[in-house]
Amino acid sequence: MTVQAFAGKASTQVSFVSSGKGWYKTASLKFRADKTRTTIAFYNTFYHAKVHDFGHMCRPVIDDVSLVHVKK
């Protein structure tokens, strides 16, 4: 499974193999907000689940996202 994160002009991919036992993997993405507003997006390719389709609930979940301002 792979989750991609995009912010400004930066991006990263985080890949992992699920064993179905529920675990997590942390990642970080450093970026510079070069405009007044910067879009931050998360995308997981090929893992689309439907609310009423419990047979396909295994997919990456993004949780506990933090944005931290770092002074120069």
Secondary structure, 3 states (H helix, E strand, C coil): CEEEEEECCEEEEEECCCCCCCCCCCCCCCCCCCCCCCCEEEEECCCCCCCCCHHHCCCCCCCCCCCCCCCC
